[in-house]
């Protein structure tokens, strides 16, 4: 029998199919935990299935979709060799965009791109995604792991995800519901969330030269632990508000900061006035500002400054909304109000100095 050719192979090019199969086996237990009654089929198919007959209870169901990643926060996870929280961030970035219009997140799919498949590491990433889906009340119905040797280093990876939600057509939240006199309620962030890490890494690592292992008294933990704090998932909290109180709009505070994201849901004739004196941003925001001599305007247009989600509600709903958020363990406060648009045309302005 002639000898097998000894030429090029997929494995020699850097792609390990067997390692990919092992990764799938390791992640199965976590994916099983992130299901809903409407989930159909098992992990490993070419497409995830979701029973759409569940939508029959809607008069006119609108499907909402969103996709996102976690940015360069993955670089911190890679340096710390801790990979079980970055998936939580991914879910938060997707589902909290969905819920802004009032949509209930139904399911997600993920994409994990690695330089080299290390099954245990991939399983840890997916573990975080599955745990995030449980917190968001949605199912993880499928995903893809791709190995890209030569494009990414052996220890490098990136993650992305897409989610689908549903909302009744006449219950869609947004700018057309906002009225003059509405109250802006801020919900506390869990930290930096997943935005602005290019600035944060430049300031703390390159300019200040701090190590991830450095203990920071203001944090009560190491710098690395603070930077990897998972992004708060607000989806179930926002849905609870929308179902029990009159809510006009939500705004997910991501890249662009509080003003930039709140402006996305403000009607042209309205203006939101935010009072910085109503809260004190966490220590990490002050640290980045001081270590990099970063102007306040730059911080506010890049980071969430302690506010991860905003609800715009009529004044008579404010007390009930705050009470519900307190019951659910979400820090919240009245941060401003909606008035007529000013002559300068700004949709959102911040005034005063942050509380000390």
C-alpha positions as CSV (number, residue, x, y, z in Angstrom):
1,X,0.0,0.0,0.0
2,X,1.5,3.4,-0.9
3,X,2.5,5.7,2.0
4,X,0.3,8.6,3.0
5,X,1.5,11.9,1.5
6,X,3.5,13.9,4.0
7,X,2.6,17.3,2.6
8,X,0.6,20.2,4.1
9,X,-2.3,19.6,6.5
10,X,-4.9,21.6,8.4
11,X,-3.2,20.7,11.7
12,X,0.2,21.8,10.3
13,X,-1.4,25.1,9.4
14,X,-2.3,25.6,13.0
15,X,-6.0,24.4,13.2
16,X,-6.7,21.6,15.7
17,X,-10.1,20.1,14.9
18,X,-9.9,17.6,17.8
19,X,-9.3,20.4,20.2
20,X,-12.3,22.2,18.9
21,X,-14.4,19.0,19.4
22,X,-13.1,18.8,23.0
23,X,-14.1,22.4,23.6
24,X,-17.6,21.7,22.5
25,X,-17.9,18.7,24.9
26,X,-16.6,20.9,27.8
27,X,-19.1,23.7,27.1
28,X,-22.2,21.6,26.8
29,X,-22.9,21.5,30.5
30,X,-22.9,25.3,30.6
31,X,-25.1,25.8,27.5
32,X,-27.7,23.4,29.0
33,X,-28.2,25.8,31.9
34,X,-28.9,28.7,29.5
35,X,-32.2,27.5,28.0
36,X,-35.8,28.6,27.9
37,X,-38.9,26.4,27.4
38,X,-39.0,27.5,23.7
39,X,-35.4,26.2,23.1
40,X,-35.4,23.3,20.6
41,X,-32.6,20.9,19.8
42,X,-29.2,20.4,21.3
43,X,-25.8,22.0,21.0
44,X,-23.9,21.0,17.9
45,X,-26.4,21.6,15.1
46,X,-25.8,24.0,12.2
47,X,-28.4,26.4,13.5
48,X,-30.0,27.1,16.8
49,X,-33.8,26.6,17.0
50,X,-36.4,28.5,19.0
51,X,-40.1,27.7,19.0
52,X,-41.8,30.9,17.6
53,X,-45.3,29.6,18.4
54,X,-44.6,31.3,21.8
55,X,-45.2,34.6,20.1
56,X,-48.8,33.8,19.4
57,X,-49.8,35.5,22.6
58,X,-48.7,38.8,21.0
59,X,-51.2,40.9,19.0
60,X,-48.4,42.3,16.7
61,X,-45.0,41.0,17.8
62,X,-42.0,43.0,16.6
63,X,-38.7,41.2,16.7
64,X,-35.7,43.2,17.9
65,X,-32.1,42.3,17.1
66,X,-28.8,43.5,18.4
67,X,-25.1,42.5,18.0
68,X,-22.0,43.6,19.9
69,X,-18.7,42.6,21.4
70,X,-16.8,43.6,24.5
71,X,-14.0,45.6,22.9
72,X,-10.5,45.6,24.3
73,X,-11.6,44.4,27.7
74,X,-10.6,41.0,26.3
75,X,-7.0,42.1,26.5
76,X,-7.3,42.4,30.3
77,X,-8.9,39.0,30.6
78,X,-6.1,37.5,28.5
79,X,-3.3,39.2,30.6
80,X,-5.0,37.9,33.8
81,X,-5.7,34.5,32.3
82,X,-9.2,34.7,33.6
83,X,-11.8,34.0,31.0
84,X,-15.1,33.2,32.9
85,X,-16.4,36.7,33.1
86,X,-15.9,38.2,29.7
87,X,-18.9,36.3,28.4
88,X,-21.1,37.9,31.0
89,X,-20.0,41.3,29.5
90,X,-20.9,40.1,26.1
91,X,-24.4,39.2,27.1
92,X,-24.9,42.5,28.9
93,X,-23.8,44.5,25.9
94,X,-26.3,42.7,23.6
95,X,-29.4,42.2,25.8
96,X,-29.4,45.6,27.4
97,X,-29.5,47.1,23.9
98,X,-32.5,45.0,23.1
99,X,-34.4,46.0,26.3
100,X,-34.1,49.7,25.5
101,X,-37.1,49.5,23.1
102,X,-39.0,47.4,25.6
103,X,-38.1,44.1,24.0
104,X,-37.8,40.9,26.1
105,X,-34.5,39.1,25.1
106,X,-35.4,35.6,23.8
107,X,-32.1,34.1,22.6
108,X,-28.5,34.7,21.8
109,X,-25.8,33.2,19.6
110,X,-22.1,33.8,20.1
111,X,-18.9,33.8,18.1
112,X,-15.6,33.0,19.7
113,X,-12.5,33.6,17.5
114,X,-9.2,32.3,18.9
115,X,-5.6,32.1,17.8
116,X,-5.3,28.6,19.2
117,X,-8.1,26.4,20.6
118,X,-7.4,25.6,24.2
119,X,-10.6,23.6,25.1
120,X,-10.6,24.6,28.8
121,X,-10.3,28.3,28.0
122,X,-13.0,28.3,25.3
123,X,-15.3,26.4,27.8
124,X,-14.6,29.1,30.4
125,X,-15.6,31.8,27.9
126,X,-18.8,30.0,27.0
127,X,-19.5,29.4,30.7
128,X,-19.6,33.2,31.2
129,X,-21.9,33.7,28.2
130,X,-24.3,31.0,29.5
131,X,-24.3,32.5,33.0
132,X,-25.0,35.9,31.5
133,X,-27.9,34.5,29.5
134,X,-29.4,33.0,32.7
135,X,-29.2,36.4,34.4
136,X,-30.8,38.0,31.3
137,X,-33.6,35.5,31.0
138,X,-32.7,34.5,27.5
139,X,-31.5,31.2,25.9
140,X,-28.1,30.5,24.4
141,X,-29.2,28.6,21.3
142,X,-25.9,28.2,19.4
143,X,-22.6,29.7,18.5
144,X,-19.4,29.2,16.6
145,X,-15.7,28.8,17.7
146,X,-13.2,29.6,15.0
147,X,-9.4,29.1,15.1
148,X,-7.4,31.7,13.3
149,X,-3.7,30.9,13.6
150,X,-1.5,33.6,12.1
151,X,-4.2,36.2,12.6
152,X,-4.3,36.0,16.3
153,X,-1.6,34.9,18.8
154,X,-2.0,31.5,20.6
155,X,-3.4,33.2,23.7
156,X,-5.4,35.8,21.9
157,X,-9.2,35.7,21.2
158,X,-12.2,37.9,20.6
159,X,-15.9,37.4,21.2
160,X,-19.0,38.7,19.6
161,X,-22.7,37.9,20.0
162,X,-26.1,38.5,18.5
163,X,-29.4,38.5,20.3
164,X,-33.1,38.6,19.3
165,X,-36.0,39.9,21.4
166,X,-39.7,40.6,21.0
167,X,-41.9,43.5,21.9
168,X,-45.6,44.2,21.3
169,X,-45.9,46.9,18.6
170,X,-47.9,49.2,20.7
171,X,-45.5,48.9,23.7
172,X,-42.3,50.0,21.9
173,X,-40.5,52.5,24.0
174,X,-38.6,55.5,22.7
175,X,-38.5,59.1,21.8
176,X,-42.1,59.5,20.7
177,X,-43.3,58.8,24.2
178,X,-41.1,61.3,26.0
179,X,-42.8,64.5,27.3
180,X,-41.7,67.7,28.9
181,X,-41.6,67.3,32.6
182,X,-40.5,63.6,32.5
183,X,-37.9,62.5,35.1
184,X,-34.6,60.9,34.2
185,X,-33.8,58.0,36.6
186,X,-30.2,56.8,36.6
187,X,-29.3,53.2,37.4
188,X,-25.8,52.6,38.9
189,X,-23.2,50.8,36.8
190,X,-21.1,48.0,38.2
191,X,-17.9,49.8,37.1
192,X,-16.4,50.5,33.7
193,X,-18.7,47.9,32.0
194,X,-17.2,47.2,28.5
195,X,-16.4,50.5,27.0
196,X,-13.4,52.8,26.9
197,X,-10.8,50.1,27.7
198,X,-8.5,51.4,25.0
199,X,-8.3,54.7,27.0
200,X,-8.2,52.9,30.3
201,X,-5.4,50.6,29.3
202,X,-3.4,53.4,27.7
203,X,-3.7,55.5,30.9
204,X,-3.1,52.8,33.5
205,X,-0.7,50.5,31.8
206,X,1.3,52.6,29.3
207,X,1.3,56.0,31.1
208,X,1.1,55.1,34.8
209,X,2.8,51.8,34.4
210,X,0.5,50.0,36.9
211,X,0.5,46.2,37.1
212,X,-2.8,44.2,37.2
213,X,-1.6,42.7,40.5
214,X,-1.3,46.0,42.2
215,X,-3.6,46.4,45.2
216,X,-5.6,49.6,45.0
217,X,-6.9,50.7,48.4
218,X,-9.8,52.7,46.8
219,X,-11.0,49.5,45.2
220,X,-10.3,47.2,48.1
221,X,-8.9,44.7,45.6
222,X,-6.4,44.5,42.8
223,X,-6.4,46.7,39.7
224,X,-7.1,43.6,37.5
225,X,-10.0,42.5,39.6
226,X,-11.6,46.0,39.3
227,X,-11.0,46.1,35.5
228,X,-12.6,42.7,35.0
229,X,-15.7,43.4,37.1
230,X,-18.6,42.1,34.9
231,X,-20.9,44.5,33.2
232,X,-24.3,44.9,35.0
233,X,-27.2,43.2,33.2
234,X,-30.3,45.3,33.5
235,X,-32.7,43.5,31.1
236,X,-34.9,41.8,33.7
237,X,-35.0,44.9,35.9
238,X,-36.0,47.1,32.9
239,X,-38.7,44.6,31.9
240,X,-40.0,44.6,35.4
241,X,-40.3,48.4,35.3
242,X,-42.0,48.4,31.9
243,X,-44.6,45.9,33.1
244,X,-45.5,47.5,36.4
245,X,-45.0,51.3,35.8
246,X,-45.4,53.8,33.0
247,X,-42.0,54.1,31.3
248,X,-41.4,56.2,28.3
249,X,-37.8,55.3,27.3
250,X,-34.6,53.6,28.4
251,X,-31.0,54.4,27.3
252,X,-28.2,51.9,27.7
253,X,-25.0,53.9,28.6
254,X,-22.2,52.5,26.6
255,X,-19.6,54.1,24.2
256,X,-20.4,57.8,24.0
257,X,-21.2,58.2,27.7
258,X,-24.4,59.3,29.4
259,X,-25.1,62.4,27.3
260,X,-24.3,60.7,24.0
261,X,-26.5,57.7,24.6
262,X,-29.4,59.5,26.3
263,X,-29.5,61.8,23.2
264,X,-30.3,58.8,21.0
265,X,-33.7,58.5,22.6
266,X,-34.5,62.2,23.0
267,X,-37.1,63.8,20.6
268,X,-35.9,66.7,18.6
269,X,-38.0,69.2,20.5
270,X,-36.9,68.0,24.0
271,X,-33.8,68.4,26.1
272,X,-32.6,66.4,29.1
273,X,-30.9,68.3,31.9
274,X,-28.7,66.1,34.1
275,X,-27.4,67.2,37.4
276,X,-24.0,65.7,38.3
277,X,-24.5,66.6,41.9
278,X,-26.9,63.7,42.3
279,X,-24.2,61.1,42.3
280,X,-20.6,60.3,42.8
281,X,-18.8,58.2,40.2
282,X,-16.9,55.2,41.4
283,X,-13.3,55.3,42.3
284,X,-12.1,53.8,39.0
285,X,-13.4,56.8,37.0
286,X,-11.5,59.2,39.3
287,X,-8.4,57.0,39.0
288,X,-8.4,57.0,35.2
289,X,-8.9,60.8,35.2
290,X,-6.1,61.5,37.6
291,X,-3.6,59.0,36.3
292,X,-4.0,60.2,32.7
293,X,-4.8,63.8,33.3
294,X,-7.9,63.1,31.3
295,X,-10.3,66.0,30.9
296,X,-13.8,65.6,32.4
297,X,-15.4,66.0,29.0
298,X,-13.2,63.2,27.6
299,X,-14.1,60.9,30.5
300,X,-17.8,61.6,30.1
301,X,-17.8,61.0,26.4
302,X,-15.9,57.7,26.8
303,X,-17.0,56.1,30.1
304,X,-20.3,55.6,31.8
305,X,-19.2,57.5,34.9
306,X,-21.2,55.3,37.2
307,X,-24.5,55.2,35.2
308,X,-25.2,52.1,33.2
309,X,-28.8,52.5,32.3
310,X,-31.3,55.3,32.3
311,X,-35.1,55.3,32.5
312,X,-37.2,58.3,31.4
313,X,-40.5,58.2,33.2
314,X,-43.4,60.6,33.9
315,X,-43.0,62.3,37.3
316,X,-45.9,60.4,38.8
317,X,-44.1,57.1,38.1
318,X,-40.8,58.1,39.6
319,X,-41.4,57.0,43.2
320,X,-42.7,53.6,42.1
321,X,-39.8,53.1,39.7
322,X,-37.3,53.9,42.4
323,X,-39.0,51.6,44.9
324,X,-39.1,48.7,42.4
325,X,-35.4,49.1,41.6
326,X,-34.5,49.2,45.3
327,X,-36.5,46.0,45.8
328,X,-34.5,44.4,43.0
329,X,-31.2,45.6,44.4
330,X,-30.4,48.1,41.7
331,X,-29.0,51.4,42.9
332,X,-31.0,54.3,41.3
333,X,-31.7,58.0,41.8
334,X,-33.4,60.9,40.0
335,X,-30.6,62.5,37.9
336,X,-32.5,65.1,35.9
337,X,-35.5,66.1,34.0
338,X,-36.8,66.7,30.5
339,X,-37.6,70.2,29.3
340,X,-38.1,71.9,25.9
341,X,-35.0,72.0,23.6
342,X,-32.8,75.0,24.2
343,X,-31.6,77.4,21.5
344,X,-28.2,75.8,21.3
345,X,-29.9,72.6,20.1
346,X,-28.2,70.3,22.7
347,X,-30.2,67.1,23.4
348,X,-28.6,66.5,26.7
349,X,-26.5,68.7,29.0
350,X,-24.8,67.9,32.3
351,X,-24.4,70.6,34.9
352,X,-22.8,71.0,38.4
353,X,-19.9,69.0,39.9
354,X,-20.1,65.4,40.9
355,X,-20.9,64.7,44.6
356,X,-17.8,64.0,46.6
